[in-house]
């Protein structure tokens, strides 16, 4: 039992309900994940990893901005 639970901008959540013998759930879980990964690879489905772009804003005239400009120009920091 299971199915597609959620579609999001960064993830697709698939829920599976599987009955196992006691203490075997972790091995079964690893095997299911391996099979899903293999099936996705065979189908050409890539599993992306989250990426973030961070912009650092420097106020003109601040000592840090001048330091950064000097480093960008190849001068050693003072």
N, C-alpha and C positions, 0 to 999 in steps of 0.2 A: 504494500500500500504506500502511497506517496504521490508526489507530483511537484509541479512548479508552484512554489509558495509565494515568491516575490520577485518582481523585476525592478531594478533600480539603476541609477546612472552609473554605478561602479560595480554592481554585482547582480548575479542571478542566484536566487536561493532555491535549491531543490531539496525537498524533504522526503526522506525514506523512513518507513517504519518496518523494521526487520525483527523477527523473532529468532533468538539464538539460545544456545544452551548456556547455563550459568557459567560465568567467568570467561566466556568466549567472545563477548561483545566487542572487545578492543581489536582482536585479530580480524574479526568479520568487518569491523569498521575500516581498518587499514586496507583490507582486500577490496572492499567496495570502492574506496577512494582510488586505489590503484587502477581498477577496471574502468572507472569513470574517466580518469586521466588518460588512459590508453585509448578509450573510445573517442574522446574529444580529439586527441592527436591524430587518430586515423581519419577522422572526419574533417581535419584541417581547422578545428576550432581552437584558437589560442586562448589561454587563460592569462589575461593581463594582470599586472601588478599595479597597485595605486601609485600615482606619481603626482607630485605637487611642484608648482613653480613658485618660488618665493622672490618677491621684489623687495630690495632694500632701498628705502628712500633716504637720501642724505640732504639735509638742509644746506643750501648754499651759504658759504661763509663760516660754517662750523669747523672746528679743528679736525674733527673726524673726516669731514668731506675733503679738506685740504690734504690730510694724510692719505686718503684713498686715491686722490688725484695724483699725488706724488708717486705712489706705488704703481699706479697704472702707467705713469710716464717713465717708469724704470728707475726712479730715484729711491734711495734707501730712506726708510722712515727716520724722522729726527728724534 
